[in-house]
Each structure stands twice: as C-alpha cells, then as structure tokens.
Amino acid sequence: MSNVRNNIFRLETPDIEIAPAIREGYETLINGTGAGAEMRGWMNWPAQYLKSEEYARLKETAKKIIEEFKHTIVIGIGGSYLGAKSIIDAKLGTNFNEIYDVPGRSKVHFVASLSSKEWRNIGAIIGNDPFCIIYISKSGTTLEPGLALRYFYELHKTVHGAEPTVFAITDREHGTGRKLTNDHGWESFVIPDNIGGRYSVFTPVGLLPIAVAGIDTDILLKAAAEASELFMSTIDNPAVHYANWRYHQYINGYSVEFMNVNNPELRSFAEWWKQLFGESEGKSGQGLCPNSAVFSMDLHSLGQYLQQGLRKLVCETFFTWDDSIRITFPKSSLEDGLDYLAGRKLTEVNHAAMKGSFTAHSSIGDEPNPCCNIFCPAGIGSIAYAKQTFEYACAISSYAIEVNPFDQPGVEDYKNEVKQILFRNSANNS
C-alpha cells in the first residue's frame, strides 16, 4: 500500500509504478506544453491572489454584505456555484440556512437550476427581508444564470420598490455580464481569462460567496497554495499518485469511478468532483465516468450494487473527512442493544462505516472493486488542499489520455441546441 502523507492530507493506494503516460502528463502540465496550456492560471493563483488588492477588497465587500443583508442569492451554474457550495456545505452543513440569524454571516441561497419550485421557495424563505445578489457569469450569455438574474432582480423591485444591490463576477472587459455591470454601476470582481469555470473555486467566483457565509478564505488560499508548491516541485505527490491509480483502472478496462464520501455535507463536494473530471476527461470517447455516493446512506441502496453488481465496471475512491464536531452517544433506558456504544463518538461509527465498506468492496468476493482511500483531518483547509489535489490530478489524467483538460465542446453544443429550440418556439408563438 502506497501511503502519501502530509499534515492535512493522506492518500492510500496500492503500490503501482507511475505509468509513462502519467509521467508525461505531469510534465506536460507543469511545463505548459499541452493543449489548453493558456488555461493553467489556477496553478499559481492562490499564492498570488492572497497578496492582491482585489482580494483585500473582496473581503471588505463580504463584510459589508454580512452587515447589510440577511440573505444573499448566488446566481451561477456549473463551476460558478459548485466550488463555493461544496465548501460552504462542508463547513456549515447543508441545512445551515435554517439556523436563525447566526451572527457573522449572510444566509446564502444558490440558484443553479431551472426549477420553478426552487425559485419560488427561495423567494418565500426570504420574504420581505433585505437581500442582495451575487451574479456569476463570464460571458453573461449563459441561459440559466441570465434568467435567474432577471427573475430575482424584478422580484426585489416588486417586494422592496427598488433595484437590488448586485455584485457581479464576470469578464474584465467583454461580454453581456460586463456590459450589465458597467451600465448599472455594480461592484464587480474579475474572472481571470486563464482560469476556466471548474478550476475557479479559489477565484472571486468561489471566494466571495464563501466569505459571505462567514468562512475564513485565507485558510483556503493558504492550503491551496501549499498544495501547489508541492505539486509543482516534485512528481512524488498525492495528485500524481491519485492520477496514476485511476489511470491504471481505466486502461485495465474499468468504466466508472465512484467518489464515496462519508457525510451528506460532502455531497456538493462530490458533485464538484464529478463536474471537474466529467468535463475535463469526457471527450473523444475517452475517460472514466465519474459518479458518487454518500455513505452510509447509500450503502443501503447503491452499496449492494457496488458490492455484488456487474464486475469489471466500477472502481471506487473513498473520501473521508474528519469534521470537528463531536457528538457522544448518551446512556439510555432504551433496551436497544446499543449500550456498548454509550460514551463513544458518532464520528467513530461514521468512520467505521467507511472502513468496513472499503474492506468489503476492495477485498470480499471473487472480483472485488479496485479502491483507493483518501483521508482529510478536520478543518476546512484540508478540503481546500483536496480540491487543489483533484485539479492537478484531473489535468494530469486528461493529458495522459490525450485530451484537453480545459475545454468542453459538448457543453457548448447543448447550449446552442437549447437556444435554437427556444428561439423556434418564440417565433411559432408570436
């Protein structure tokens, strides 16, 4: 078992020699000699942005939002919301907005769908309370955020009789998003030209919503910078070893990689991981299909299939984060057979479920699934370190199978088809 450690991250994989394709993929990424090399700005970004004037202004803006607005609506799609939501959920829990009036943060509502019920319910939850909008779109032409901006912009005017306060995160100079920002005088932050959406969590795209939720973004940037410093200096690092493990599963004929996380607050983290690898690798008939499960809940549904379903299909990455909350089982008069757990921690049971399922899936049966294990100690910095690890691993993996890690031509195809359908329907109804 290969065990790659540092103070905030541990990766355990079987001992596998680094494949030549992975070694070449690493060198291609580090040296900037591959397709899409101009989009590698995320690699050095955390350390640089920590010292920037814009970052200092971003933190002051977040403080202002927290002081003035009980609610913040974050409008974005894909990487424009998943990075921020995954960190907020991990730190605060998926139901943190239900905690009434917690000092030091605004309640953050993400609008990233075309669900009528979701839009209606967010409006109902906010009611007559003051709210602001964080609008995230590089071009300003993506349909989902454009419609959401229009809806909640007009809702604010209806409820409060005034235009809302909007903070735009968009292109520096071009596009509809920039034009709207300039026309209305919105405070804005820049989406860097050399960083794509799914790699943007440590830019204003992720940092402003995260800061508004009261989370210390300095911790995130410092952890991500620490990861980058290691990954760029040596091939013997967790990103390469993880990319190497999954590459070997791919060339051995596996088609699907499951990311198994240990708590529901990591569901959005797994969704972010799915977008990262799905959009980066899934081209030209290539790539592992990323999927995910939340244990122990999904052990009682998907767990059965993973254990005994179609073989030579699924490899699994077990991702365990040790959050800092400690709930102790009390003594009880219930005769439920659980007295042996009195005085012990809920996290102990949680981790036992992950360890037990890892052992069962990786070693029981005639053809167990190949599995690797990732463990992050408590603290939001370990989540940031993991994100940077996956970003490097994803780019390396993509180069190893000879695809561009930074474009998404299929996504652009779908966007064009949707617009053509809506334009045709509008013409027919006029």
Secondary structure as UniProt FT lines:
FT   STRAND          2..6
FT   TURN            7..8
FT   STRAND          9..13
FT   HELIX           20..31
FT   TURN            35..36
FT   HELIX           37..39
FT   HELIX           41..43
FT   HELIX           45..50
FT   HELIX           53..68
FT   STRAND          71..75
FT   HELIX           79..92
FT   TURN            94..95
FT   HELIX           96..98
FT   TURN            100..101
FT   TURN            103..104
FT   STRAND          107..111
FT   HELIX           116..126
FT   TURN            127..128
FT   STRAND          131..136
FT   HELIX           143..160
FT   STRAND          166..170
FT   HELIX           175..184
FT   STRAND          187..190
FT   TURN            193..194
FT   HELIX           197..199
FT   TURN            201..202
FT   HELIX           204..212
FT   TURN            213..214
FT   HELIX           217..231
FT   TURN            232..233
FT   HELIX           238..251
FT   TURN            252..253
FT   STRAND          256..261
FT   HELIX           264..266
FT   HELIX           267..281
FT   TURN            284..285
FT   STRAND          289..294
FT   TURN            295..296
FT   HELIX           297..300
FT   HELIX           302..308
FT   STRAND          314..321
FT   HELIX           339..341
FT   TURN            342..343
FT   HELIX           346..363
FT   STRAND          371..376
FT   HELIX           380..400
FT   TURN            401..402
FT   TURN            405..406
FT   HELIX           409..429
//
